[in-house]
Amino acid sequence: MIDLTAMPRLGFGMMRLPLKGKEASDIDIQQVCDMVDRYLQAGLNYFDTAYVYHSGMSESAMKKAITDRYDRDRYYLADKLPAWCMHGAEDRDRIFEEQLERTGARYFDFYLLHSLEDGPNYETYEKYDCFRWAMEKKKEGKIRHFGFSFHGSPELLTQVLDQHPEVEFVQIQLNYLDWNNPVVRSGQLYEILRDRQIPILIMEPVKGGSLAHLQPELEARYKAIDPDRSVASWALRFAGSLPGVMTVLSGMSSLEQMEDNLHTFCPFQELNETEKEAIRENVRTMTDIPLIGCTGCRYCVDGCPQHISIPDVFRARNALTLYPKDTFRTKSFYSALIQRSGRPADCIRCGQCEQVCPQHLPIRSLLKEASEKLDQEK
């Protein structure tokens, strides 16, 4: 078994891989190979994917960039079972076997129930007895460690852990901006897991990239302390400095981002008190700005009947809020966006997007507001 207390502190999340074109499935495999090589050369070895990432192509990219090129004992692979792709118990094995074939992995070092949350997702996992099923896969040697990724309430997390003590680790969304977020409540989730001494995987440490670029005065606060560190590194170090954190996942989209993250983690330096206070000051400022809390996971996009690129619409809307005096880039971005995807005004309010949103955003009303603002600005 793997020592979960001695895992690589930085994990390579394969949800936002570099692209050659505009489609999520058009992955730049050569650049992914270069990123994988650099990551492994640095002595790190945790790769995270899922059945639905990159419109189902992330697992295949993992095979081309990792399993076809490196011995299986060089790395750890993590994959996930999606509740929303199952319509019967037989789908557990169908999806699992497809994942083994896509990745060429033979077995998964870590396997998760994907995006467990209050409501249909958790109910589906219980309905199809997925916890017991995963334990059977573990006995067969096809799973080495079992856990789940979580986007639900602290109350549900406590309930699930009480009912399923077999869970070995939990992956939660955690970053300094969501620590006291009344919807995400990542600070409370973290404390529940720490109290039970359950190893923690961190996702969205940079909140979908939104903590990599801040308002100039916020960035200046960080640069005054350490001008050589990137803004994104502050968010990553916040997550990595927390006791009990097994691995911090970063969804890297370029070799440049990989190099920056390796600079942050090799070697890793925990935040000192001066740096922690700088983060607290920025959080106090940022929480006074009303932004849409979208992390860009894109779960909402594939099922949208109007083909609206919802996360990109919200990016544009947030940019207008943050930079009201500099709208040129936002206007250009939005004009290009609606040339290749649906407009927010095209929303037919079917609600499919809200059913799969891990952030529980009221997407339909937010799209209406975004349309009113963006189309006016355009």
C-alpha positions as CSV (number, residue, x, y, z in Angstrom):
1,M,0.0,0.0,0.0
2,I,1.0,3.6,-0.6
3,D,2.0,5.8,2.4
4,L,-0.6,8.5,2.2
5,T,1.4,10.7,4.5
6,A,4.4,10.8,2.1
7,M,2.7,11.8,-1.1
8,P,4.1,14.4,-3.6
9,R,2.9,17.8,-2.4
10,L,2.0,18.9,-6.0
11,G,-0.3,16.8,-8.1
12,F,-0.8,17.2,-11.9
13,G,-4.5,17.7,-12.5
14,M,-5.5,16.8,-16.1
15,M,-8.7,18.8,-16.4
16,R,-7.3,21.9,-18.1
17,L,-4.7,20.5,-20.5
18,P,-3.2,22.7,-23.3
19,L,-5.3,22.7,-26.5
20,K,-4.3,22.9,-30.2
21,G,-7.7,24.4,-31.1
22,K,-10.9,25.6,-29.6
23,E,-12.5,22.3,-28.8
24,A,-11.9,20.7,-25.3
25,S,-11.1,17.4,-27.0
26,D,-8.4,18.9,-29.2
27,I,-5.5,18.3,-26.7
28,D,-2.0,19.3,-27.5
29,I,-0.4,15.9,-26.7
30,Q,3.2,17.0,-27.4
31,Q,3.0,19.8,-24.9
32,V,1.3,17.5,-22.4
33,C,4.3,15.0,-22.9
34,D,6.7,17.9,-22.3
35,M,4.9,18.8,-19.1
36,V,4.7,15.2,-17.9
37,D,8.5,14.8,-18.5
38,R,9.3,18.0,-16.6
39,Y,7.0,17.0,-13.7
40,L,8.5,13.6,-13.3
41,Q,12.0,14.9,-13.6
42,A,11.3,17.1,-10.6
43,G,10.6,13.9,-8.6
44,L,6.8,14.3,-8.5
45,N,4.4,11.6,-9.7
46,Y,0.7,12.1,-8.9
47,F,-1.7,12.4,-11.9
48,D,-5.4,13.1,-11.6
49,T,-8.0,12.6,-14.3
50,A,-11.7,11.8,-14.7
51,Y,-14.1,10.1,-17.1
52,V,-15.6,13.4,-18.2
53,Y,-12.5,15.7,-18.4
54,H,-11.9,17.2,-21.8
55,S,-15.1,15.7,-23.2
56,G,-13.8,12.3,-22.3
57,M,-10.4,12.7,-23.9
58,S,-8.3,13.4,-20.8
59,E,-7.9,9.7,-20.0
60,S,-6.7,9.0,-23.5
61,A,-4.2,11.8,-23.3
62,M,-3.0,10.3,-20.0
63,K,-2.3,7.0,-21.9
64,K,-0.4,8.8,-24.7
65,A,1.6,11.0,-22.4
66,I,2.2,8.8,-19.4
67,T,1.3,5.1,-19.5
68,D,2.7,4.5,-23.0
69,R,5.9,6.2,-22.2
70,Y,6.8,5.3,-18.6
71,D,6.9,2.2,-16.5
72,R,3.8,1.7,-14.4
73,D,5.7,1.9,-11.1
74,R,7.0,5.4,-11.9
75,Y,3.7,7.2,-11.1
76,Y,0.4,7.2,-9.3
77,L,-2.8,7.5,-11.3
78,A,-6.2,8.8,-9.9
79,D,-9.5,8.5,-11.8
80,K,-13.1,9.0,-10.9
81,L,-16.6,7.4,-11.3
82,P,-19.2,10.0,-12.4
83,A,-22.7,9.5,-10.9
84,W,-24.4,11.5,-13.7
85,C,-23.2,9.0,-16.3
86,M,-24.8,6.0,-14.6
87,H,-28.3,4.8,-15.2
88,G,-28.0,1.3,-13.6
89,A,-25.6,-0.7,-11.4
90,E,-24.1,-2.3,-14.5
91,D,-22.7,1.1,-15.5
92,R,-20.2,1.0,-12.7
93,D,-18.2,-1.8,-14.4
94,R,-18.8,-0.5,-17.9
95,I,-17.3,2.9,-17.1
96,F,-14.5,1.4,-14.9
97,E,-13.4,-1.0,-17.7
98,E,-13.5,1.8,-20.2
99,Q,-11.3,3.9,-18.0
100,L,-8.8,1.1,-17.7
101,E,-8.7,0.8,-21.4
102,R,-8.6,4.6,-22.1
103,T,-5.7,5.1,-19.7
104,G,-3.9,1.8,-20.3
105,A,-3.3,1.8,-16.5
106,R,-4.2,-1.9,-15.6
107,Y,-5.1,-0.5,-12.1
108,F,-5.7,2.8,-10.4
109,D,-3.6,3.8,-7.4
110,F,-6.4,6.1,-6.3
111,Y,-10.1,5.9,-7.3
112,L,-12.8,8.3,-6.4
113,L,-16.5,8.7,-6.5
114,H,-16.7,12.0,-8.5
115,S,-18.2,15.2,-7.1
116,L,-20.2,13.7,-4.2
117,E,-22.7,16.4,-3.0
118,D,-26.1,16.8,-1.4
119,G,-28.9,15.5,-3.6
120,P,-28.9,13.3,-6.7
121,N,-25.1,12.6,-7.0
122,Y,-24.8,11.1,-3.5
123,E,-28.2,9.4,-3.8
124,T,-27.0,7.7,-7.1
125,Y,-23.8,6.4,-5.4
126,E,-25.9,4.9,-2.6
127,K,-28.6,3.6,-4.9
128,Y,-26.0,1.6,-7.0
129,D,-24.0,0.5,-3.9
130,C,-20.8,2.2,-5.2
131,F,-19.0,2.2,-1.9
132,R,-19.2,-1.6,-1.5
133,W,-18.5,-2.0,-5.3
134,A,-15.3,0.0,-4.9
135,M,-14.2,-2.3,-2.0
136,E,-14.6,-5.3,-4.3
137,K,-12.5,-3.6,-6.9
138,K,-9.9,-3.0,-4.2
139,K,-9.9,-6.7,-3.3
140,E,-9.4,-7.5,-7.0
141,G,-6.3,-5.3,-7.0
142,K,-7.8,-2.9,-9.5
143,I,-8.0,-0.1,-7.0
144,R,-5.3,0.5,-4.4
145,H,-6.9,3.4,-2.4
146,F,-10.5,4.5,-2.4
147,G,-12.1,7.9,-1.6
148,F,-14.3,10.6,-3.1
149,S,-14.2,14.2,-4.3
150,F,-16.6,16.4,-2.5
151,H,-18.7,19.5,-3.3
152,G,-21.4,19.2,-0.6
153,S,-22.2,20.6,2.8
154,P,-20.3,19.9,6.1
155,E,-23.3,18.1,7.3
156,L,-23.3,15.7,4.4
157,L,-19.6,15.1,4.8
158,T,-20.0,14.1,8.4
159,Q,-22.9,11.8,7.4
160,V,-20.9,10.1,4.6
161,L,-17.9,9.5,6.8
162,D,-20.0,8.1,9.6
163,Q,-21.7,5.7,7.2
164,H,-18.5,4.8,5.2
165,P,-15.5,4.4,7.5
166,E,-13.8,2.5,4.6
167,V,-13.0,5.8,2.9
168,E,-9.3,6.3,2.9
169,F,-9.0,9.9,1.7
170,V,-11.2,12.8,0.6
171,Q,-10.7,15.5,-2.1
172,I,-12.2,18.9,-1.4
173,Q,-12.2,22.3,-3.0
174,L,-10.1,24.6,-0.9
175,N,-8.4,27.9,-1.4
176,Y,-8.0,31.1,0.7
177,L,-10.9,32.8,-0.9
178,D,-13.4,29.9,-0.2
179,W,-12.2,29.2,3.3
180,N,-15.2,31.2,4.8
181,N,-17.3,31.1,1.7
182,P,-20.9,30.5,2.9
183,V,-21.6,28.1,0.0
184,V,-18.3,26.2,-0.3
185,R,-17.4,26.3,3.4
186,S,-14.0,24.7,2.7
187,G,-12.6,25.7,6.1
188,Q,-15.3,23.6,7.8
189,L,-14.8,20.7,5.5
190,Y,-11.1,20.8,6.2
191,E,-11.6,20.8,10.0
192,I,-14.0,17.8,9.8
193,L,-11.3,15.8,7.9
194,R,-8.5,16.9,10.2
195,D,-10.5,15.9,13.3
196,R,-10.8,12.4,11.8
197,Q,-7.2,12.4,10.6
198,I,-8.3,11.6,7.1
199,P,-5.7,12.5,4.4
200,I,-6.9,15.5,2.3
201,L,-6.5,16.1,-1.4
202,I,-6.9,19.7,-2.5
203,M,-8.6,20.8,-5.7
204,E,-9.2,24.3,-7.0
205,P,-6.4,25.8,-4.9
206,V,-6.2,28.7,-7.4
207,K,-10.0,28.8,-7.8
208,G,-10.1,27.9,-11.5
209,G,-7.2,30.4,-12.1
210,S,-9.0,33.4,-10.6
211,L,-6.4,33.7,-7.9
212,A,-3.6,33.8,-10.4
213,H,-4.4,37.3,-11.5
214,L,-5.8,39.8,-9.1
215,Q,-6.4,43.5,-9.1
216,P,-3.2,45.5,-9.2
217,E,-3.4,46.7,-5.6
218,L,-3.8,43.2,-4.4
219,E,-1.0,41.8,-6.5
220,A,1.2,44.7,-5.2
221,R,0.7,43.5,-1.6
222,Y,2.2,40.2,-2.5
223,K,5.0,41.6,-4.7
224,A,6.0,44.0,-1.9
225,I,6.8,40.9,0.3
226,D,8.3,38.7,-2.4
227,P,8.7,40.2,-5.9
228,D,10.0,36.9,-7.4
229,R,7.0,34.7,-6.6
230,S,4.0,34.6,-8.9
231,V,0.5,35.5,-7.7
232,A,-0.7,32.0,-8.2
233,S,2.1,30.6,-5.9
234,W,0.5,32.4,-2.9
235,A,-2.7,30.4,-3.3
236,L,-0.8,27.1,-3.8
237,R,1.3,27.7,-0.8
238,F,-1.8,28.5,1.3
239,A,-3.2,25.1,0.5
240,G,0.2,23.3,0.8
241,S,1.0,24.8,4.2
242,L,-2.1,23.2,5.8
243,P,-1.4,20.2,8.1
244,G,-3.0,17.0,6.9
245,V,-2.9,17.9,3.2
246,M,-1.8,14.9,1.2
247,T,-1.5,16.6,-2.3
248,V,-2.4,19.9,-3.9
249,L,-3.8,19.4,-7.4
250,S,-3.1,22.0,-10.0
251,G,-4.8,21.9,-13.4
252,M,-1.8,23.2,-15.5
253,S,-2.5,24.3,-19.1
254,S,1.1,25.1,-20.3
255,L,4.7,24.3,-19.7
256,E,5.1,27.8,-18.3
257,Q,2.5,27.1,-15.6
258,M,4.3,23.8,-14.9
259,E,7.6,25.6,-14.4
260,D,6.0,28.2,-12.1
261,N,4.4,25.5,-9.9
262,L,7.7,23.5,-9.7
263,H,9.4,26.7,-8.6
264,T,6.8,26.9,-5.9
265,F,7.0,23.3,-4.7
266,C,10.6,22.3,-5.3
267,P,11.5,23.0,-2.6
268,F,8.3,24.0,-0.8
269,Q,8.3,26.8,1.8
270,E,5.4,27.1,4.1
271,L,3.8,30.5,4.5
272,N,5.2,32.6,7.3
273,E,3.1,34.9,9.5
274,T,3.7,38.0,7.4
275,E,2.6,36.2,4.3
276,K,-0.5,34.8,6.0
277,E,-1.5,38.3,7.1
278,A,-1.0,39.6,3.5
279,I,-3.5,36.9,2.3
280,R,-5.9,37.8,5.0
281,E,-5.8,41.4,4.0
282,N,-6.4,40.6,0.4
283,V,-9.3,38.3,1.3
284,R,-10.9,41.1,3.2
285,T,-10.7,43.3,0.2
286,M,-11.8,40.7,-2.3
287,T,-14.8,39.6,-0.4
288,D,-16.2,43.1,-0.7
289,I,-16.3,42.6,-4.5
290,P,-19.4,40.7,-5.8
291,L,-18.0,38.1,-8.3
292,I,-19.6,35.0,-9.8
293,G,-18.0,32.1,-8.0
294,C,-17.5,29.9,-11.1
295,T,-14.3,27.8,-11.1
296,G,-14.4,26.9,-14.8
297,C,-14.9,23.1,-14.3
298,R,-17.1,23.2,-17.5
299,Y,-19.5,20.4,-16.3
300,C,-22.3,22.7,-17.4
301,V,-21.1,23.1,-21.0
302,D,-21.5,19.7,-22.6
303,G,-25.2,19.3,-21.8
304,C,-26.2,22.9,-22.7
305,P,-28.8,22.6,-25.5
306,Q,-27.9,26.2,-26.6
307,H,-24.1,25.5,-26.6
308,I,-23.4,28.4,-24.3
309,S,-19.9,28.5,-23.0
310,I,-21.1,29.4,-19.5
311,P,-17.8,29.6,-17.6
312,D,-16.4,31.9,-20.3
313,V,-19.4,34.2,-20.1
314,F,-18.9,34.4,-16.3
315,R,-15.2,35.1,-16.8
316,A,-16.2,38.1,-19.0
317,R,-18.8,39.3,-16.5
318,N,-16.3,39.1,-13.6
319,A,-13.7,40.9,-15.6
320,L,-16.1,43.8,-16.1
321,T,-16.6,43.9,-12.3
322,L,-13.0,43.8,-11.4
323,Y,-11.7,46.2,-14.2
324,P,-14.5,48.6,-14.9
325,K,-12.1,51.2,-16.4
326,D,-10.4,48.8,-18.7
327,T,-13.1,47.0,-20.8
328,F,-11.3,46.7,-24.2
329,R,-9.9,43.2,-23.6
330,T,-13.2,42.0,-22.1
331,K,-15.2,43.3,-25.0
332,S,-12.8,41.6,-27.5
333,F,-13.0,38.4,-25.6
334,Y,-16.7,38.4,-25.4
335,S,-17.1,39.3,-29.1
336,A,-14.9,36.3,-30.1
337,L,-16.7,34.1,-27.6
338,I,-20.2,34.6,-29.0
339,Q,-18.9,34.0,-32.6
340,R,-18.2,30.4,-31.7
341,S,-20.8,29.6,-29.0
342,G,-24.2,30.5,-27.8
343,R,-25.0,33.9,-26.3
344,P,-26.1,34.1,-22.7
345,A,-29.4,35.6,-24.0
346,D,-30.0,32.3,-25.8
347,C,-30.6,30.4,-22.5
348,I,-33.9,28.6,-22.5
349,R,-33.7,28.1,-18.7
350,C,-33.9,24.3,-18.8
351,G,-31.8,24.1,-15.6
352,Q,-29.5,21.3,-16.8
353,C,-26.4,23.4,-15.9
354,E,-27.6,24.0,-12.3
355,Q,-28.0,20.3,-11.8
356,V,-24.3,19.6,-12.4
357,C,-22.7,22.7,-11.0
358,P,-20.4,21.8,-8.1
359,Q,-20.6,25.5,-6.9
360,H,-24.4,25.4,-6.7
361,L,-24.6,28.6,-8.7
362,P,-28.0,30.0,-9.8
363,I,-26.7,29.9,-13.4
364,R,-30.0,30.8,-15.2
365,S,-30.4,34.1,-13.4
366,L,-26.6,34.8,-13.6
367,L,-26.7,34.3,-17.4
368,K,-29.6,36.7,-17.6
369,E,-27.7,39.3,-15.6
370,A,-24.5,38.7,-17.6
371,S,-26.4,39.1,-20.9
372,E,-27.8,42.4,-19.8
373,K,-24.3,43.7,-18.9
374,L,-22.2,42.2,-21.6
375,D,-24.4,42.8,-24.5
376,Q,-24.8,46.4,-23.4
377,E,-21.0,46.7,-23.1
378,K,-20.4,45.0,-26.5
